[in-house]
Amino acid sequence: MKQALSILLLIMMLVGCSSNANSEKNTENENTVEAKQKKASAQTDSKMNEYQPNSQVTDDRSLQKIDQTFADDKGEAVLKDIKNINKTYDIGSIELTVREIKLIHLRPDYSMIDYFHVLTHDEEFDFVKVFVEIQNKSSEKVNFAPIALLKTNTGETFDWKKDIYLEELNGEMEGGATKSGNLGFIVNAAGGHRHNEQTNHKNEKDIKWIEMTTSDVFDKNHKKISDSQKIKIEF
């Protein structure tokens, strides 16, 4: 009888130890995931803080909640949607990290209207903005564009020439070089880019996702060394 009780107590102690060990392991895993998330968030904040405001487009860094507004000498911006991505894609020797996407309504200052008239005659409009970081992991010079083509669920398509930020993220990258900054594309614009239907502002469609197609990666002799990649991101 005493032997049976001893065995039972030993089993209970082993089960308890195992339970505690599992609990500690789960807690450790949760802490690891949380630490990684905090690190990624800190890296994003750091890059955003280092970013120099664009000379044509209103600074949106303070816009982190829907309906927040910010105004400067270039106009007034209202945040309509936002999604933090913090995801890295390998395209040959290029490491492309998409940090965030935003849907912003912009009312440009009168002094900036002519700049946007090439793309739209609207005095205010929505645009999709993507913040990216690019690194050339090789020691050789390459040519690359983070967004060669962009599509939306509304049927609009844009090539890199429609980018409103013009922050020189496309083109040559020396070996080991890095770049970071914004690319933006006006959506639902009058006389815009929708296929097979006339744009009508009364029937504007919500932007639910975008699909980025990068360029191929080319070496210094303009020979393709890696294929392009499609990246679909949902709001």
C-alpha positions in Angstrom: 0.0 0.0 0.0 2.8 2.4 1.0 4.7 1.5 -2.2 1.6 2.2 -4.3 1.2 5.6 -2.6 4.8 6.4 -3.2 4.5 5.6 -6.9 1.3 7.7 -7.1 3.1 10.7 -5.5 6.1 10.3 -7.8 3.8 10.3 -10.9 2.0 13.4 -9.6 5.3 15.2 -9.1 6.5 14.3 -12.6 3.3 15.5 -14.1 3.5 18.8 -12.2 7.1 19.3 -13.3 6.2 18.6 -16.9 3.3 21.0 -16.7 5.5 23.7 -15.3 8.1 23.1 -17.9 5.5 23.3 -20.7 4.1 26.5 -19.2 7.6 28.0 -18.9 8.3 27.0 -22.5 5.1 28.5 -23.8 5.8 31.7 -21.9 9.3 31.8 -23.4 7.9 31.3 -26.9 5.4 34.1 -26.3 8.1 36.4 -25.1 10.3 35.5 -28.1 7.4 36.4 -30.5 6.6 39.6 -28.7 10.3 40.5 -28.6 10.5 40.0 -32.4 7.4 42.1 -33.0 8.8 44.9 -30.8 12.1 44.7 -32.6 10.4 44.9 -36.0 8.3 47.8 -34.8 11.4 49.6 -33.5 13.2 49.2 -36.8 10.2 50.6 -38.6 10.0 53.6 -36.3 13.7 54.2 -36.7 13.6 54.2 -40.5 10.5 56.5 -40.4 12.3 58.9 -38.1 15.3 59.0 -40.4 13.1 59.7 -43.4 13.5 63.2 -44.8 10.0 64.7 -45.8 9.3 64.7 -49.5 9.5 68.1 -51.2 6.2 67.6 -53.1 4.0 65.5 -50.8 2.7 66.3 -47.3 4.5 64.4 -44.6 2.3 61.6 -43.3 4.5 60.0 -40.6 2.3 61.2 -37.8 -0.8 59.6 -39.4 -1.2 56.3 -37.6 -4.9 56.1 -37.0 -7.8 56.3 -39.4 -9.2 59.8 -39.9 -6.1 61.5 -38.4 -5.2 64.7 -40.2 -1.9 66.5 -40.8 -1.3 69.8 -42.6 1.9 71.5 -43.7 3.0 74.0 -46.4 2.4 71.3 -49.1 -1.2 70.6 -48.2 -3.5 68.6 -45.9 -3.5 64.8 -45.6 -6.2 62.6 -44.0 -5.5 58.9 -43.3 -8.2 56.6 -44.7 -6.5 53.3 -44.1 -3.2 51.8 -42.9 -1.5 48.4 -42.6 1.9 47.7 -41.1 3.6 44.9 -43.1 7.2 44.5 -42.0 7.8 41.7 -44.5 11.0 41.0 -46.4 11.2 39.6 -49.9 14.3 38.2 -51.6 14.6 39.0 -55.4 17.9 37.7 -56.4 20.6 39.8 -54.6 18.0 42.4 -53.7 16.3 42.3 -50.3 13.1 44.3 -50.4 11.3 45.1 -47.2 7.8 46.5 -47.3 7.2 48.4 -44.0 3.7 49.8 -44.4 1.0 50.8 -46.9 -1.4 53.7 -46.4 -4.4 55.1 -48.2 -4.4 58.9 -47.9 -6.7 61.6 -49.0 -4.7 64.6 -50.0 -5.7 68.2 -50.5 -2.6 69.8 -52.0 -1.7 73.4 -51.3 -2.5 75.8 -54.2 1.2 76.1 -54.9 1.5 72.3 -55.5 -1.6 71.8 -57.8 0.4 72.2 -61.0 2.8 69.4 -59.9 -0.1 66.9 -59.7 -2.0 68.1 -62.8 0.2 65.8 -64.9 -1.6 62.8 -63.3 -5.0 64.3 -62.3 -7.0 67.5 -62.7 -8.8 66.9 -59.3 -8.0 69.5 -56.7 -8.0 66.8 -54.1 -7.6 63.0 -54.4 -6.7 59.7 -52.8 -3.4 58.0 -53.2 -1.8 54.7 -52.1 1.6 55.1 -50.4 4.1 52.3 -49.8 7.2 52.7 -47.6 10.0 50.3 -48.6 13.6 49.5 -47.7 16.0 48.1 -50.3 19.3 46.4 -49.8 21.8 45.1 -52.5 23.2 42.1 -50.7 25.8 41.5 -53.4 29.2 43.2 -53.9 28.3 44.1 -57.5 26.3 47.0 -58.9 22.7 46.2 -59.9 19.7 47.9 -61.4 16.3 47.4 -59.7 12.9 49.1 -59.2 10.7 48.1 -56.2 7.5 48.9 -58.0 7.6 48.6 -61.8 3.9 48.0 -62.0 1.1 48.4 -59.4 -2.5 47.1 -59.7 -5.5 47.6 -57.4 -8.7 45.7 -56.9 -10.6 48.6 -58.5 -9.1 47.7 -61.9 -6.5 50.5 -62.0 -2.9 49.9 -63.1 0.1 52.1 -62.8 3.7 51.9 -64.0 6.7 53.4 -62.2 6.3 56.7 -64.1 3.1 57.5 -62.2 4.9 57.6 -58.8 4.3 61.0 -57.1 7.2 60.8 -54.7 10.1 60.6 -57.1 12.6 59.6 -54.4 15.1 57.9 -56.7 14.3 54.4 -55.3 14.6 53.0 -58.9 17.8 52.4 -60.7 21.4 51.6 -59.9 22.5 50.3 -56.5 26.2 49.9 -55.6 27.2 46.7 -53.9 26.0 46.6 -50.3 24.0 49.8 -50.8 20.7 50.5 -49.1 17.8 52.8 -49.9 14.5 53.6 -48.1 11.5 55.8 -48.8 8.0 56.2 -50.3 6.3 55.4 -53.5 2.8 56.7 -54.1 0.1 56.4 -56.8 -3.1 58.5 -57.2 -6.2 56.3 -57.3 -9.8 56.9 -58.4 -8.6 60.0 -60.3 -10.6 61.8 -62.9 -9.2 60.7 -66.3 -7.3 58.1 -64.4 -6.1 54.6 -65.1 -9.1 52.4 -64.8 -9.6 49.9 -67.8 -12.8 49.4 -69.7 -14.9 51.9 -67.8 -15.2 55.7 -67.4 -14.0 56.8 -64.0 -16.9 58.3 -62.0 -16.3 59.8 -58.6 -19.8 58.9 -57.5 -19.0 55.3 -58.0 -15.5 55.2 -56.5 -14.5 51.8 -55.3 -12.7 51.1 -52.0 -9.1 50.1 -52.3 -9.0 46.6 -50.6 -5.7 45.3 -52.0 -2.8 46.3 -54.1 -0.4 44.1 -56.2 3.1 45.3 -56.6 5.3 43.9 -59.4 9.0 44.6 -59.0 11.3 45.0 -61.9 13.7 42.2 -62.9 17.2 42.6 -61.4 19.9 43.5 -63.9 23.7 43.6 -63.5 25.9 46.5 -64.5 25.9 45.4 -68.1 22.0 45.5 -68.1 21.8 41.7 -68.3 18.9 40.2 -66.4 20.2 38.1 -63.4 16.9 37.6 -61.5 13.2 37.6 -62.4 10.7 40.1 -61.0 8.3 39.2 -58.2 4.7 39.9 -57.6 3.7 41.0 -54.1 0.0 41.2 -53.1 -0.9 43.2 -50.0 -4.4 43.5 -48.5 -5.6 46.4 -46.3 
